[in-house]
Amino acid sequence: MAAGDELLPAGENLGEAFRSEEYWNSFFVKRGDKPFEWYSSWPFLRPLLRAALGAAEGAPQPYTTRLLVVGCGNSDLSAQLYDDGFENVTNVDFSKVCIADMLRKNLRLRPRMKWLVMDATAMKFDAASFDAVLDKGALDALMGEEGEEGERQGAALLAECARCAAGGVVAVVSLLQDHVLRLLLRTFRAGWALSIEQVPASPDMFTSPLQPFLVLARAAASAAATHPPVQLRTLPGVGVNAAQARDVRRLVESENAARGGGPVSSPPPPPPPPRPPAASPPLTGKMVEVFPPHNACAEVLAVGI
C-alpha cells in the first residue's frame, strides 16, 4: 500500500475521507492508470482465491463462477482473475472516474467483464445473483476508524455481500482490526461456515504490524449447522505482526466459546499453491524464508461446538 501513500488523506478524518465518493474520484484522477493495490499481490492471493472459489488446477476454462467484486477500485485483481479463467466477473465501485477508467482499460482485452457505478452498501442486484462476492480493502476503507458511521456502513456492505451471494461464498481480504473482525464474526454467525487464513504479505508489507487475512464465509451445508465453529489459520514465525495475531486469536477463541465451545477440530489442509503465472514476479528466497507457503507448518485453531 506504500506506493500510494502520498495520495492518502492526512489528519484525523481518514475514515470520513475513505467513505467519500469525492475523495476517491479525486484520488483516481491523480493516480491515473497506475493500479492501486491493497495489502497483497496476485502470486500470494491466487492459490487462496482459487481454493475459495472451488477452481481445481486443470479444470476446463473459463469457469462458470458468477463473481462480484465490490469496491473494485483500479486494482488489477479483477483482470488477473479474468485472465486466470474467471471470466464472469462483475465489478462495482461508487467512483465514476474509476469505473470509466477501468472500462476503457479492459473493454477490448476482457470483453465479458462488467463494470458498474454502484454503491456497494446498497446494490441493485437480486438476492443470490452471484456464486461468490469478493472484497479486497473496501470493508477496511469504510471502517478505517472505529465509530458509529463506519460500523453502520461496514454492516451494510457485509449484509449486501451476504444477500448477493446467498447460498454461496463471501471472501474478504482485510487487515482485521478488532472492530472489523468483531463485525465479520457477528455478520456470519448464523447459517455460515467461517474460516480465517493469514495471507502471505507482499514485499511492501513485510514490516507492517498489520498483515492481511482472507476471511471466507460459506453458506452452511445444512440447516442444522447454524453456528459452526470459526477456523483460524495463521502463518508461524511472523514476529512483525505478533500483536495482531494475538488479537485475532483472542477474538476467535471468544467467538467460538460463545458458539458453544467443545473439542478442537481442524480444517482440511489447503491445496499446495500452484506455480504463479509466467508474467508474475517470482517468489524470492528471502520472501519464502520470511513467509512460508501457506500450506507449510501453518498453525490451526478451530474450537468446535
Disulfide bonds with the S-S distance in Angstrom:
none
